[in-house]
Amino acid sequence: MRPDWHDATQTPMQAMPEQGGEDLRDLIHRLNNQLGVILAHAELLEAKAADAAQRARAMQVVSAALQAMSLARAIRSSMAPTE
């Protein structure tokens, strides 16, 4: 069993605490952190790719992770500020 800190079988709504301890901003922050991990690993794969095809696939993952991180930032910044 993997030492994950969360239950991967939960949907995002099930993972949200019911008492309001974590808001949507926190979830977006956690998503961005996970995208950062994906990005770092994809960049390592890109750097160590044995051939152009592997490098191209890793570059696609890097590009997608960067786009997803940008989208997460845009969503977070478009939200009303918390008090």
MARPA-331769 format. One line per field, with one value per residue (C-alpha): z negated, y negated, x negated; residue number from 1. Coordinates in nm, 4 decimals. Layout:
<pts>
w: Z | ...
v: Y | ...
u: X | ...
n: NUM | ...
</pts>
This chain:
<pts>
w: 0.0000 | 0.0882 | -0.1981 | -0.0616 | -0.3035 | -0.1573 | -0.0380 | 0.3411 | 0.3673 | 0.2338 | 0.4704 | 0.4166 | 0.2443 | 0.0081 | -0.0789 | -0.1891 | -0.5639 | -0.6631 | -0.9300 | -0.6885 | -0.8035 | -0.4474 | -0.1758 | 0.1997 | 0.1896 | -0.0195 | 0.2242 | 0.5160 | 0.3237 | 0.2649 | 0.6332 | 0.7318 | 0.4996 | 0.6636 | 1.0083 | 0.8956 | 0.8102 | 1.1519 | 1.3192 | 1.1346 | 1.2279 | 1.5899 | 1.6112 | 1.4753 | 1.7312 | 2.0042 | 1.8975 | 1.8808 | 2.1906 | 2.3974 | 2.7299 | 2.9002 | 2.8686 | 2.4912 | 2.4643 | 2.6663 | 2.4408 | 2.1285 | 2.2812 | 2.3318 | 1.9628 | 1.8657 | 2.0870 | 1.9530 | 1.5914 | 1.6509 | 1.8158 | 1.5296 | 1.2719 | 1.4597 | 1.4673 | 1.0931 | 1.0275 | 1.2505 | 1.0695 | 0.7299 | 0.8236 | 0.9686 | 0.6388 | 0.3996 | 0.1277 | -0.2069 | -0.5185
v: 0.0000 | -0.3463 | -0.5891 | -0.8506 | -1.1146 | -1.0952 | -0.8387 | -0.8354 | -0.6825 | -0.9979 | -1.2502 | -1.6147 | -1.6882 | -1.3914 | -1.5130 | -1.8521 | -1.8870 | -1.9369 | -2.1971 | -2.4582 | -2.4256 | -2.4212 | -2.6389 | -2.6287 | -2.8393 | -2.5723 | -2.3011 | -2.5018 | -2.5486 | -2.1726 | -2.1086 | -2.3498 | -2.1698 | -1.8355 | -1.9885 | -2.1122 | -1.7556 | -1.6359 | -1.9199 | -1.8405 | -1.4728 | -1.5508 | -1.7898 | -1.5170 | -1.2716 | -1.5294 | -1.5858 | -1.2133 | -1.1075 | -0.8509 | -0.9693 | -1.2440 | -1.0592 | -1.0229 | -1.3852 | -1.4994 | -1.3049 | -1.4496 | -1.7989 | -1.7476 | -1.6653 | -1.9688 | -2.1924 | -2.0506 | -2.0887 | -2.4512 | -2.5237 | -2.3589 | -2.5578 | -2.8781 | -2.7884 | -2.7140 | -3.0551 | -3.2255 | -3.0532 | -3.1440 | -3.5071 | -3.5421 | -3.4406 | -3.7070 | -3.7804 | -3.6128 | -3.8227
u: 0.0000 | -0.1281 | -0.1883 | 0.0535 | 0.1825 | 0.5318 | 0.7803 | 0.7503 | 1.0979 | 1.2638 | 1.4153 | 1.3106 | 1.6411 | 1.5987 | 1.2489 | 1.3835 | 1.4295 | 1.7914 | 1.7184 | 1.5827 | 1.2225 | 1.1015 | 1.2462 | 1.2195 | 0.9024 | 0.7336 | 0.8403 | 0.7035 | 0.3794 | 0.3559 | 0.4282 | 0.1520 | -0.0902 | -0.0116 | -0.0543 | -0.3956 | -0.4953 | -0.3759 | -0.5656 | -0.8896 | -0.8746 | -0.7893 | -1.0852 | -1.3123 | -1.1766 | -1.2303 | -1.5918 | -1.6676 | -1.4752 | -1.6594 | -1.5215 | -1.3235 | -0.9900 | -1.0247 | -1.1354 | -0.8319 | -0.5925 | -0.7539 | -0.7315 | -0.3571 | -0.3166 | -0.5262 | -0.3138 | 0.0133 | -0.0996 | -0.2003 | 0.1344 | 0.3231 | 0.1227 | 0.2016 | 0.5700 | 0.5700 | 0.4110 | 0.6693 | 0.9565 | 0.8141 | 0.7536 | 1.1047 | 1.2613 | 1.3845 | 1.1302 | 1.1937 | 1.2363
n: 1 | 2 | 3 | 4 | 5 | 6 | 7 | 8 | 9 | 10 | 11 | 12 | 13 | 14 | 15 | 16 | 17 | 18 | 19 | 20 | 21 | 22 | 23 | 24 | 25 | 26 | 27 | 28 | 29 | 30 | 31 | 32 | 33 | 34 | 35 | 36 | 37 | 38 | 39 | 40 | 41 | 42 | 43 | 44 | 45 | 46 | 47 | 48 | 49 | 50 | 51 | 52 | 53 | 54 | 55 | 56 | 57 | 58 | 59 | 60 | 61 | 62 | 63 | 64 | 65 | 66 | 67 | 68 | 69 | 70 | 71 | 72 | 73 | 74 | 75 | 76 | 77 | 78 | 79 | 80 | 81 | 82 | 83
</pts>
